[in-house]
Amino acid sequence: MSRVLVIFDTKFGATREIAEAIGSALCGVGLPADVEAVSADPDITKYSAVVLGAPVFCGKVEQPLCDWVHANRDALAELPTAVFVVGASARDDTPETRAALDSAMEQALCDVPNLGAGLPRGRFAGRIDANKLPAPTRFMMRMAKLPVGDWVDLDRVHAWAIGIASRLV
Ligand SMILES: Cc1cc2nc3c(=O)[nH]c(=O)nc-3n(C[C@H](O)[C@H](O)[C@H](O)COP(=O)(O)O)c2cc1C
């Protein structure tokens, strides 16, 4: 029986929302999926495919996803896997923003070369809520004129998930 693990990392919640939308879309087309935070360290042996994603902060994917990929690299190399990445820069879909987001994710996945390469990469805009940021970060972002806003587009996320579903079985 096919069962997909949708595993995500998040700091402020946008990637959780995106992962949950992916899980619902897969279930909606008859592909059972569990949505799990990387911090829960889900058991990969229960699954026949994996969708994994994380946000980018300061040009990097944070350590928890890298650690989980490292710990599960042998199993991941054998399973159909799709990868998505979340960042503010995805709100402008240009070759440059794609390259920056991809490069951050490639570094996180370096233990399993070509992981997710057979399936379209998801690149989704996230959210920056100034009220959730610590004061020094808020200040830094204001000085650097970095944007604040909510660019999460769950219709795009849903369309991507439907597009990859048949390739996860
Ligand atoms: C301090 C900080 C640094 C960030 N750096 C980047 C970045 O380098 N590239 C990018 O595309 N988005 C960047 N973002 C935007 C986050 O990726 C975006 O807020 C994302 O939705 C966070 O995911 P989360 O809500 O799941 O934690 C940054 C956000 C913050 C607060």
The ligand as a Tripos MOL2 file, in Angstrom:
@<TRIPOS>MOLECULE
LIG
   31    33     1     0     0
SMALL
NO_CHARGES

@<TRIPOS>ATOM
      1 C1         15.5710   36.5900    9.2110 C.3       1 LIG1
      2 C2         14.9410   36.0830    7.9390 C.ar      1 LIG1
      3 C3         15.7560   35.7440    6.8750 C.ar      1 LIG1
      4 C4         15.1840   35.2980    5.6750 C.ar      1 LIG1
      5 N1         15.9920   34.9870    4.6200 N.ar      1 LIG1
      6 C5         15.4330   34.5990    3.4480 C.ar      1 LIG1
      7 C6         16.2580   34.3130    2.3200 C.ar      1 LIG1
      8 O1         17.4750   34.3300    2.3670 O.2       1 LIG1
      9 N2         15.6290   33.9840    1.1550 N.ar      1 LIG1
     10 C7         14.2750   33.9250    1.0390 C.ar      1 LIG1
     11 O2         13.7590   33.6450   -0.0420 O.2       1 LIG1
     12 N3         13.4700   34.1480    2.1150 N.ar      1 LIG1
     13 C8         14.0130   34.4840    3.2970 C.ar      1 LIG1
     14 N4         13.2250   34.7230    4.3900 N.ar      1 LIG1
     15 C9         11.7820   34.4790    4.2800 C.3       1 LIG1
     16 C10        11.3610   33.1280    4.8620 C.3       1 LIG1
     17 O3         11.8500   32.0710    4.0680 O.3       1 LIG1
     18 C11         9.8330   33.0880    4.9170 C.3       1 LIG1
     19 O4          9.4330   33.9790    5.9180 O.3       1 LIG1
     20 C12         9.2590   31.7090    5.1820 C.3       1 LIG1
     21 O5          7.8570   31.7610    5.0360 O.3       1 LIG1
     22 C13         9.5850   31.2090    6.5810 C.3       1 LIG1
     23 O6          9.0500   29.9190    6.7060 O.3       1 LIG1
     24 P1          8.3020   29.4480    8.0190 P.3       1 LIG1
     25 O7          7.1250   30.3900    8.2420 O.co2     1 LIG1
     26 O8          7.8460   28.0680    7.6930 O.co2     1 LIG1
     27 O9          9.2740   29.4900    9.1330 O.co2     1 LIG1
     28 C14        13.7740   35.1730    5.5680 C.ar      1 LIG1
     29 C15        12.9630   35.4890    6.6790 C.ar      1 LIG1
     30 C16        13.5300   35.9460    7.8540 C.ar      1 LIG1
     31 C17        12.6290   36.2710    9.0180 C.3       1 LIG1
@<TRIPOS>BOND
     1     1     2 1
     2     2     3 ar
     3     2    30 ar
     4     3     4 ar
     5     4     5 ar
     6     4    28 ar
     7     5     6 ar
     8     6     7 ar
     9     6    13 1
    10     7     8 2
    11     7     9 ar
    12     9    10 ar
    13    10    11 2
    14    10    12 ar
    15    12    13 ar
    16    13    14 ar
    17    14    15 1
    18    14    28 ar
    19    15    16 1
    20    16    17 1
    21    16    18 1
    22    18    19 1
    23    18    20 1
    24    20    21 1
    25    20    22 1
    26    22    23 1
    27    23    24 1
    28    24    25 2
    29    24    26 1
    30    24    27 1
    31    28    29 ar
    32    29    30 ar
    33    30    31 1
@<TRIPOS>SUBSTRUCTURE
     1 LIG1         1 GROUP 0 **** ****
